[in-house]
Amino acid sequence: MPLPASDLSRARTVLVVEDEAQICALITDYVEAEGFATRCVQTDQDAYRALEHDGAYACMIIDVNLGTGTTGYDVARFARQIDGALPIIFVSGQTSPESFHKNGVPGSLFLPKPFSSDELLARLNMLVGDNDD
C-alpha cells in the first residue's frame, strides 16, 4: 500500500542541523539536488523541536559542534529515542573520527569538513539510497 502524500513527503525530507548559515545552505543545495526536501535548523533547541513535532525524516545531517547548547551527539541520541532507525550523518571540522566512534550513535556515518558534494551524497545514498527494489 503506498504512503499518503503527506507521509511520503516527510519520508523524503532531510533534517540539516548546522549552526553556520553558509554551510547549512551548501548542504541544503547538495541534498536538494539529489531529490530530497530539506529542513535546516541552526540550534540544538530548534533541532529538538523539529524532531518532536515534524514527524519522520529520511535522514539527519548534523554538525557535531553546534556552538552553545548541547552537541550534535546529544541531539542524535535524542533523535534515536524518537526514531530508533533514523539515518544520521555527523559532519565536523573539529571532531576526530576517534571522537565520533566513541560518541556517535550506532549505524551513523561521519564526514570531516571540508567535504565535497560527492562525499556527502555518497554517504547519504549509503544510508537512504533508492530502496525501490
URWO-V683880 format. One record per backbone hydrogen bond with DSSP energy under -0.5 kcal/mol. NH is the residue of the N-H (numbers start at 1). CO is the residue of the C=O. If there is no record, write none. Layout:
nh->(NH;NH)
co->(CO;CO)
//
This chain:
nh->(8;9;10;11;12;12;13;14;15;15;16;16;17;17;18;18;21;24;25;26;27;28;29;30;31;32;33;34;34;35;36;37;39;41;47;48;49;50;51;52;53;54;58;59;60;61;62;62;63;64;66;72;75;76;77;78;79;80;81;81;82;83;86;89;90;91;92;100;101;102;103;104;108;109;111;113;120;121;122;123;124;125;126;127;128;129;133)
co->(4;5;6;7;8;9;10;37;13;59;14;39;15;61;16;41;19;20;21;22;23;24;25;26;27;28;29;30;31;32;31;12;14;16;43;44;45;46;47;48;49;50;13;13;87;15;60;89;17;91;64;64;71;72;73;74;75;76;77;78;78;79;83;60;109;62;111;96;97;98;99;100;105;88;90;92;116;117;118;119;120;121;122;123;124;125;131)
//
